[in-house]
Amino acid sequence: GRICEGILDELLPVAETTEAENQQVVITVFEDSHALGKRLVVSALRVARITARDYGLGVTLEDLVKKVREDRPQVLLISVLMLRSALRVAELIRVLEAMSERPYIIVGGAPFLLDAQLWRQVGADAMAANSAEVLRLLKSLGISSRRDDVQIAGESRQVVAGTRNFDHGNNPFSVSIGSHFQPISRDIGLDLGNNFRY
């Protein structure tokens, strides 16, 4: 996971965004400390050029309600691994219902995969089984890639074909990007050697 994040940092530096764009989508691990699912979704969002504000891990109900009331995001992505945390989403949604415009809530994680109806039972608007489904759901809400190039310190540049070398401790490696590379909003083509397409 960390190696992939390093590759993304090199190939797709974090784009400059406005405060409004930052608040459109937020993501958190709700009352849980298992980060892998959230990390995968955040990486997919970066590749798709969708900026999400990350509220972090183990966010309590009270803190999450406070943050959502302050930021008023359009979409709230919630990741959980433990059933206890998944069941607490129902209470979170009851509290958020008091807002004049509560966010569209997408949940994900093991409890929702094991019980196909759990997301409905807790009152979520949708469930995403993986990061690709998150992107599909966001697109259905009108949230998709903002640009076809990468914004770096106010400059615009295209991701170009070639080979990038990475040094990860004692394990240096290379990533080849074919000339067919395009942003995920079209058709991604990132070759990670041996014809493995990401």
C-alpha positions in Angstrom: 0.0 0.0 0.0 2.7 2.5 0.9 4.7 1.7 -2.3 1.5 2.4 -4.4 1.0 5.7 -2.5 4.6 6.6 -3.3 4.0 5.9 -7.0 0.9 8.1 -6.9 2.7 10.9 -5.2 5.3 10.8 -8.0 2.9 10.4 -10.9 -0.1 12.4 -9.6 0.9 15.1 -7.2 -1.9 16.4 -5.1 -3.8 19.1 -7.1 -4.4 22.5 -5.7 -8.1 22.9 -4.9 -10.5 25.5 -3.7 -12.1 25.3 -0.3 -15.4 24.5 -2.0 -13.9 21.5 -3.9 -12.3 20.2 -0.7 -15.7 20.2 1.0 -17.6 18.4 -1.8 -16.5 14.9 -0.7 -15.3 13.9 2.7 -14.1 10.4 3.9 -13.5 8.9 7.3 -13.0 5.7 9.2 -15.9 5.9 11.6 -15.2 4.8 15.2 -12.7 2.3 13.9 -8.9 2.3 13.3 -8.6 0.0 10.3 -7.4 2.2 7.4 -6.8 -0.1 4.5 -10.2 0.4 2.8 -10.1 4.1 3.2 -6.5 4.2 1.8 -7.6 2.3 -1.3 -10.6 4.7 -1.9 -8.4 7.8 -1.3 -5.9 6.5 -3.9 -8.7 5.8 -6.4 -10.0 9.3 -5.9 -6.6 10.8 -6.5 -6.2 8.9 -9.7 -9.6 10.1 -10.8 -8.6 13.7 -9.8 -11.4 13.9 -7.2 -10.3 15.7 -4.1 -11.7 14.4 -0.8 -11.2 15.9 2.6 -9.9 13.1 4.9 -11.2 13.2 8.4 -8.9 10.4 9.5 -9.3 7.3 11.6 -11.4 6.6 14.7 -13.6 9.6 14.3 -16.3 9.6 17.0 -19.9 10.2 16.3 -19.8 13.6 18.1 -16.7 14.7 16.3 -18.0 13.6 12.9 -21.3 15.4 13.4 -19.5 18.6 14.3 -17.2 18.4 11.3 -20.1 17.6 8.9 -22.1 20.5 10.3 -19.1 22.9 9.8 -18.1 21.7 6.4 -21.5 20.7 4.9 -20.1 18.3 2.3 -22.2 17.0 -0.5 -21.1 13.4 0.1 -19.8 11.6 3.2 -17.8 8.4 2.6 -17.7 6.1 5.7 -15.5 3.1 6.0 -15.7 0.5 8.8 -14.3 -2.9 9.5 -16.0 -3.8 12.8 -19.8 -4.6 13.1 -20.1 -2.4 16.1 -19.0 0.6 14.1 -21.3 -0.2 11.2 -24.3 -0.4 13.5 -23.4 3.0 15.0 -23.8 4.5 11.5 -27.6 4.3 12.1 -27.3 6.7 15.1 -25.0 9.0 13.2 -27.6 9.3 10.4 -30.4 9.9 12.9 -28.4 12.9 14.2 -27.5 14.2 10.7 -31.1 14.0 9.7 -31.7 17.1 11.8 -29.5 19.0 9.3 -31.4 21.0 6.7 -29.3 19.4 4.0 -27.6 16.3 5.2 -24.9 14.8 3.0 -25.4 11.8 0.7 -23.9 8.9 2.8 -22.0 6.1 1.1 -20.8 3.3 3.4 -18.3 0.5 2.8 -16.4 -2.2 4.7 -16.6 -5.8 5.7 -19.9 -5.7 7.7 -21.7 -4.3 4.6 -20.2 -6.9 2.4 -21.2 -9.7 4.7 -24.8 -8.5 5.1 -26.1 -7.1 1.8 -29.0 -5.4 3.5 -27.1 -3.8 6.4 -26.5 -0.5 4.6 -30.3 0.0 4.1 -30.9 -1.0 7.7 -28.6 1.7 9.1 -30.2 4.3 6.7 -27.3 4.9 4.4 -28.0 6.2 0.9 -25.7 3.7 -0.8 -23.0 1.0 -0.3 -19.8 0.6 -2.2 -18.2 -2.8 -2.3 -14.9 -1.4 -3.6 -13.2 1.9 -4.8 -14.5 1.5 -8.4 -18.0 1.5 -7.1 -17.3 4.7 -5.1 -16.2 6.4 -8.3 -19.3 5.1 -10.1 -21.6 6.4 -7.4 -19.8 9.8 -7.3 -20.2 10.1 -11.0 -23.9 9.4 -10.7 -24.0 12.3 -8.3 -22.3 14.6 -10.8 -18.9 14.4 -9.1 -16.1 13.3 -11.4 -12.7 14.2 -12.7 -12.2 18.0 -12.7 -9.5 18.0 -15.4 -7.5 15.8 -17.8 -4.1 17.1 -16.6 -2.3 17.4 -13.3 -2.1 20.8 -11.5 1.2 21.4 -9.8 1.7 24.7 -8.0 -0.5 26.5 -10.5 1.2 24.8 -13.5 -0.6 22.4 -15.7 1.2 19.3 -17.2 0.2 16.1 -18.8 1.3 12.7 -17.4 3.7 11.5 -20.1 4.9 8.0 -21.2 8.2 6.8 -19.9 9.8 5.0 -17.0 9.9 6.2 -13.4 12.4 4.9 -11.0 11.5 4.5 -7.3 13.7 3.8 -4.3 11.8 2.0 -1.6 14.4 1.2 1.0 16.5 -1.7 -0.2 14.1 -2.5 -3.0 14.5 -0.1 -5.9 12.1 -0.7 -8.8 10.8 0.9 -12.0 7.3 1.6 -13.3 6.8 1.9 -17.1 3.9 4.1 -18.3 2.9 3.3 -21.9 2.1 5.9 -24.4 -1.5 4.9 -24.0 -1.7 6.3 -20.5 -4.8 8.4 -20.0 -6.6 9.7 -16.8 -9.0 7.2 -15.3 -11.9 9.4 -16.4 -11.3 7.9 -19.8 -9.3 4.6 -19.7 -6.3 4.1 -17.5 -3.3 2.2 -18.8 -0.6 2.0 -16.2 1.8 -0.9 -16.9 3.5 -2.2 -13.8 5.7 -4.7 -15.6 4.9 -8.1 -16.9 1.9 -6.6 -18.7 0.1 -6.1 -15.4 -2.4 -3.3 -15.9 -3.5 -1.1 -13.1 
